[in-house]
């Protein structure tokens, strides 16, 4: 028995689970669920942006509250991310200004909280995913803004699962109430004056200690069945159950492992597992975003900033991997796909193992997620492959915008990059700080 089966999961009915394949459908489904909510709405995301889509979702939440004052509505976002402007912009109240202004405007019972993971955003953020609306868990890696919700011309593709399961929804809500909302280290961000980190420093330390021991409550689990679902929390290195789960999924693969990740930068333990699986003759499929589909990509015809070197750094890591595993590409065991659809971006994460075990997560399968951010994931075990049509349709939709790599020669090298990128990456390598940078991306 796999370690994740130590505790019983929640039985899942196939007709209570569905998978969406585009951002517009996800957007409309989110607004529809909010409009029909009767008892609770819990939203956890990296951010809810002060733009058209973010304002639309927040307006829908306030209107739902006014129509039903007994409706419990809690929004949790990253503490630091919410109180700054976009990268490169002047200092401001950030998205928190929107939260404050809307609470003053509507006067409803919506509550917005900020979760501070570390003293600085660089060293860790709130990366929990999953919206609970009544007894439905809407799980996606997407945050809330124009691009993630395809409000305008561009979209950022993610994964979108709707799971109607009371016990799973209760588990998500219980975790948020017990560990986050109840903590003095998680203040409101919709009332002025806005809190500073100094105000909550001691409470934040206590919060982090408790989170390292925390788990989702699975005490209502059922006897093991052919189709069930579990929730996992990931935070810290030593007690990180989500990391342990991901590693176990790699290591217990019998035939085929499919990986979705926007950024190619696997932690060392996962890279070792991948190499071992390939040596054993297992089939590995990796779907990663093209560098131009990275949210940090800057077109060469626009003013350059240092953050724009990141997509090229990810591609250089991929190039090294392709060179080292060339023979498995030739043999057909390793299949690497690059996703690109015009000017749109790619943000999918997750693992499909042997067509029977599926992990939906915000975990980027990179060192940052492995050791710094607060992550979570939803694991579905489908022994009878009752959800196969959904999983296959999702994969087909994703691969429709991919090109399969035949080897390292199919992607660019340092010599092909714009001059500013060559300079930055060259300097990083010469002074040997590139390995440090990779720990934070």
C-alpha positions in Angstrom: 0.0 0.0 0.0 1.3 3.5 -1.0 2.1 5.8 2.0 -0.7 8.2 0.9 -3.2 5.4 1.6 -2.3 5.2 5.3 -5.5 7.2 5.9 -8.7 6.6 4.0 -9.6 9.1 1.3 -13.0 10.6 0.5 -15.1 8.5 -1.9 -15.8 10.3 -5.1 -18.6 9.8 -7.5 -17.5 10.1 -11.2 -20.5 12.3 -12.1 -19.5 14.7 -9.3 -16.2 15.6 -11.0 -15.6 17.5 -14.2 -12.6 19.0 -15.9 -12.6 22.3 -17.8 -10.1 23.0 -20.5 -10.1 26.8 -21.0 -9.9 29.9 -18.9 -13.1 31.6 -20.2 -15.2 28.6 -19.1 -13.4 28.6 -15.7 -14.2 32.3 -15.3 -17.9 31.9 -16.1 -18.2 28.8 -13.9 -16.6 30.7 -11.0 -19.0 33.6 -11.3 -22.0 31.2 -11.6 -21.0 29.3 -8.5 -20.6 32.5 -6.5 -24.0 33.7 -7.7 -25.7 30.4 -6.5 -23.8 30.1 -3.2 -26.0 29.4 -0.2 -23.7 28.9 2.9 -20.0 29.5 2.3 -17.4 30.8 -0.1 -13.7 30.3 0.7 -11.1 31.5 -1.8 -7.3 31.0 -1.4 -5.1 32.4 -4.1 -1.7 34.1 -4.5 -3.5 37.2 -5.4 -6.8 38.8 -6.4 -5.7 41.6 -8.8 -7.1 45.2 -9.0 -8.1 44.9 -12.7 -11.3 44.2 -14.6 -11.5 40.5 -13.8 -10.5 40.9 -10.1 -12.9 43.7 -9.6 -15.7 41.6 -11.2 -15.0 38.6 -8.9 -14.8 40.8 -5.8 -18.0 42.6 -6.8 -19.8 39.3 -7.3 -18.6 38.3 -3.8 -19.9 41.5 -2.2 -23.2 41.2 -4.0 -23.6 37.6 -2.9 -23.0 38.7 0.7 -25.6 41.5 0.5 -28.2 39.2 -1.0 -27.5 36.6 1.7 -26.0 38.1 4.9 -25.6 34.7 6.4 -23.3 33.6 3.6 -19.8 33.2 5.0 -17.2 34.7 2.6 -13.5 34.6 3.2 -10.7 35.5 0.8 -7.1 34.7 1.5 -4.2 36.1 -0.5 -0.5 36.5 0.1 0.2 39.3 2.6 3.2 40.8 0.8 1.9 40.4 -2.8 -1.3 42.2 -1.9 0.5 45.3 -0.6 2.7 46.1 -3.5 2.2 47.3 -7.1 3.3 45.3 -10.1 7.0 44.7 -10.5 8.6 47.9 -11.7 5.8 50.2 -10.7 5.9 52.8 -8.0 5.2 52.0 -4.3 1.5 51.8 -3.5 -1.1 50.0 -1.4 -1.3 47.4 -4.2 -4.4 45.2 -4.5 -5.2 45.9 -0.8 -6.5 49.3 -1.9 -9.2 47.6 -3.9 -10.2 45.4 -1.0 -10.5 48.4 1.4 -12.3 50.6 -1.1 -14.8 47.8 -1.9 -15.6 47.0 1.7 -16.3 50.7 2.3 -18.4 50.9 -0.9 -20.5 47.7 -0.3 -20.4 47.4 3.5 -20.9 43.6 3.2 -19.7 40.6 5.2 -16.9 39.7 2.8 -13.5 39.4 4.6 -10.1 39.5 2.9 -7.1 38.2 4.8 -3.3 38.3 4.1 -1.1 35.3 4.9 2.5 36.2 5.5 4.8 33.2 4.8 8.1 34.9 5.3 9.4 38.4 6.2 10.1 38.9 2.5 8.1 37.7 -0.5 11.2 36.4 -2.2 11.6 33.7 0.5 8.1 32.3 0.3 4.5 33.0 -0.6 1.0 31.7 0.0 0.6 29.2 -2.9 -2.4 27.4 -1.6 -5.0 26.7 -4.3 -8.7 25.8 -4.2 -11.9 27.7 -3.9 -14.7 26.2 -1.8 -18.2 27.3 -2.8 -20.8 25.4 -0.7 -19.8 21.8 -1.2 -17.9 22.2 -4.5 -14.1 22.5 -4.6 -13.0 24.5 -7.7 -9.4 23.6 -7.9 -6.9 25.4 -10.2 -3.5 26.9 -10.1 -4.9 30.1 -11.4 -5.0 33.3 -9.4 -7.6 36.0 -10.1 -6.8 38.6 -12.8 -7.5 39.5 -16.4 -5.1 37.0 -17.9 -5.9 34.0 -15.7 -9.6 34.5 -16.4 -9.2 35.5 -20.1 -11.0 38.7 -19.5 -9.4 40.4 -22.5 -7.4 39.2 -25.5 -4.8 37.2 -23.7 -5.1 34.2 -21.4 -2.8 32.1 -19.1 -3.8 28.5 -19.4 -4.1 26.4 -16.2 -5.9 23.3 -15.1 -9.5 23.5 -13.8 -11.2 20.8 -11.8 -14.7 20.9 -10.3 -15.2 18.4 -7.5 -18.5 18.2 -5.7 -17.6 16.5 -2.5 -18.9 17.7 0.9 -16.1 16.0 2.9 -13.3 17.4 0.7 -14.9 20.9 0.9 -15.2 20.6 4.7 -11.5 19.6 4.9 -10.4 22.7 3.0 -12.6 25.0 5.1 -11.5 23.4 8.4 -7.9 23.9 7.5 -8.3 27.6 6.7 -10.4 28.2 9.8 -8.2 26.3 12.2 -4.7 27.4 11.0 -5.1 30.6 9.1 -8.1 32.8 9.9 -7.8 32.1 13.6 -4.2 33.2 13.7 -3.2 36.8 14.7 -0.5 36.4 12.1 -3.2 36.5 9.4 -4.6 40.0 9.5 -7.5 41.6 7.5 -6.3 43.5 4.4 -9.6 45.2 3.7 -9.5 47.8 6.5 -7.2 50.8 6.9 -4.6 51.4 8.2 -3.1 48.4 6.5 -1.0 46.2 8.7 2.8 46.1 8.4 4.8 43.0 8.8 6.4 44.4 12.0 2.9 44.5 13.5 2.5 40.7 13.2 6.1 39.5 13.3 5.8 37.4 16.5 2.4 36.0 15.5 3.7 35.1 12.1 6.5 33.1 13.6 4.0 31.1 15.7 1.8 30.6 12.6 4.7 29.2 10.6 5.6 26.7 13.4 2.0 25.5 13.4 1.8 25.2 9.6 4.8 22.9 9.6 2.8 20.5 11.7 -0.5 21.0 10.0 -2.5 18.7 7.7 -5.8 18.6 6.0 -8.3 16.8 8.2 -9.0 13.4 6.7 -10.8 11.9 9.7 -14.1 11.6 7.8 -12.4 9.4 5.2 -14.2 6.4 3.8 -13.1 2.8 3.1 -10.9 2.6 0.1 -12.9 2.5 -3.2 -12.0 2.6 -6.9 -12.4 6.4 -7.0 -11.4 8.7 -4.2 -9.8 12.0 -3.4 -7.4 13.3 -0.8 -5.9 16.8 0.1 -2.2 17.3 0.9 -0.4 20.3 2.4 3.2 21.1 1.6 5.3 23.5 3.7 8.9 23.2 4.9 11.4 20.5 4.0 11.4 17.9 6.8 7.7 17.4 7.3 6.4 18.3 3.8 3.8 15.7 2.9 3.1 17.1 -0.5 6.8 16.8 -1.5 6.8 13.3 -0.1 3.7 12.5 -2.2 5.2 13.9 -5.4 8.4 11.9 -4.9 6.4 8.7 -4.2 4.3 9.2 -7.4 7.6 9.4 -9.4 9.1 6.4 -7.7 6.0 4.1 -7.9 5.4 4.7 -11.6 5.0 1.3 -13.3 4.5 2.3 -16.9 3.9 6.0 -17.6 4.4 9.4 -15.9 3.0 12.6 -17.3 4.2 15.9 -15.9 2.9 19.4 -16.4 5.0 22.3 -15.3 5.4 25.9 -16.5 9.0 26.2 -15.5 11.7 23.6 -16.2 13.8 23.4 -13.0 13.2 20.1 -11.1 14.5 19.8 -7.6 17.4 17.4 -7.3 15.4 14.5 -5.7 12.9 14.6 -8.6 15.6 14.8 -11.2 17.3 11.7 -9.8 14.0 9.9 -9.9 13.4 10.9 -13.5 16.7 9.5 -14.5 16.1 6.3 -12.7 12.7 5.8 -14.3 14.2 6.4 -17.8 17.0 3.8 -17.1 14.2 1.3 -16.1 12.5 1.8 -19.4 9.5 3.7 -18.1 7.7 6.3 -20.3 8.1 9.9 -19.3 6.1 12.8 -20.8 6.9 16.3 -19.8 4.8 19.3 -21.0 6.4 22.6 -20.3 5.8 26.1 -21.4 7.9 27.6 -24.2 10.0 30.5 -22.9 7.8 32.9 -24.8 4.8 31.5 -22.9 6.4 32.3 -19.5 4.7 35.1 -17.6 8.1 36.8 -17.2 8.9 36.8 -20.9 9.7 40.2 -22.4 9.5 40.6 -26.2 12.9 41.8 -27.7 11.1 44.8 -29.1 10.2 46.0 -25.6 12.3 47.7 -22.9 14.3 45.0 -21.1 14.5 44.4 -17.3 16.5 41.8 -15.4 13.4 39.7 -14.5 13.1 39.1 -18.3 16.1 36.8 -18.2 14.3 34.1 -16.2 12.5 32.4 -19.1 15.9 32.1 -20.8 17.4 30.6 -17.7 14.7 28.0 -17.5 15.3 27.1 -21.2 19.0 26.8 -20.5 18.2 24.2 -17.8 16.0 22.4 -20.2 18.7 22.4 -22.8 21.1 20.7 -20.3 18.6 18.1 -19.5 17.8 17.3 -23.1 21.6 16.9 -23.9 22.0 14.5 -20.9 18.9 12.4 -21.8 19.2 12.4 -25.6 19.3 8.6 -25.9 16.0 8.2 -24.2 14.4 10.8 -26.6 15.7 8.7 -29.5 14.4 5.5 -27.9 11.0 7.1 -27.4 10.9 6.7 -23.6 11.2 10.5 -23.1 8.8 12.8 -24.7 9.1 16.6 -24.1 6.6 19.0 -25.4 6.8 22.8 -25.5 3.5 24.7 -25.3 3.0 27.9 -27.2 -0.2 29.6 -28.4 0.5 33.1 -29.8 1.1 35.7 -27.0 -0.7 33.6 -24.4 1.1 32.0 -21.4 1.2 28.6 -19.7 0.7 27.8 -16.0 -0.3 24.2 -15.8 1.0 22.0 -13.0 0.3 18.4 -12.0 1.1 14.7 -12.4 -0.7 11.8 -14.0 0.7 8.4 -13.0 -0.2 5.2 -14.9 -3.6 6.6 -16.0 -4.9 5.9 -12.5 -3.5 8.5 -10.1 -3.8 12.2 -10.8 -2.3 15.1 -8.8 -3.8 18.6 -9.2 -1.5 21.2 -7.5 -0.1 24.6 -7.6 3.4 23.1 -7.0 5.7 24.1 -9.8 7.9 21.0 -9.4 10.8 23.4 -8.8 13.1 24.1 -5.8 11.1 27.1 -4.7 7.9 25.1 -4.3 9.9 22.3 -2.8 11.3 24.3 0.1 9.9 27.9 0.4 6.2 28.4 -0.5 3.1 27.0 1.2 1.6 24.5 -1.3 -1.2 22.1 -1.5 -2.6 19.5 -3.8 -5.6 17.3 -4.6 -4.9 13.6 -5.3 -7.5 11.6 -7.2 -7.1 7.8 -7.4 -9.1 6.3 -10.2 -8.4 2.6 -10.3 -11.3 1.9 -12.7 -10.4 4.9 -14.9 -13.9 6.4 -14.6 -12.5 9.9 -15.2 -10.4 8.8 -18.2 -12.5 10.7 -20.8 -12.0 14.0 -18.8 -8.2 13.4 -18.3 -7.7 12.4 -22.0 -9.7 15.4 -23.2 -7.6 17.8 -21.1 -4.4 16.3 -22.3 -5.5 16.5 -26.0 -6.5 20.1 -25.5 -3.1 20.9 -24.0 -1.0 19.1 -26.6 -3.0 20.8 -29.4 -0.7 23.8 -28.9 2.5 21.9 -28.3 5.5 20.9 -30.4 7.4 17.8 -29.6 11.2 18.1 -29.2 13.4 15.7 -31.1 16.5 16.8 -29.2 18.4 19.7 -27.8 18.9 21.2 -31.2 15.2 22.1 -31.3 15.6 24.9 -28.8 17.8 28.0 -28.7 21.1 28.3 -26.9 22.8 31.2 -25.1 24.3 32.5 -28.4 20.8 32.9 -29.8 19.5 35.1 -26.9 19.3 38.9 -26.9 22.5 40.6 -25.8 21.1 41.8 -22.4 20.1 38.2 -21.6 23.5 36.8 -22.7 25.2 39.3 -20.5 23.1 38.5 -17.4 23.3 34.7 -17.7 27.0 34.9 -18.6 27.8 37.0 -15.5 25.8 34.7 -13.3 27.6 31.7 -14.5 31.1 33.3 -14.2 30.6 34.4 -10.6 28.9 31.0 -9.8 25.6 32.4 -8.5 23.5 30.7 -11.1 23.0 27.7 -8.8 21.8 30.0 -6.0 19.3 31.7 -8.4 17.9 28.3 -9.4 16.9 27.7 -5.7 14.5 30.7 -5.8 12.9 30.2 -9.2 
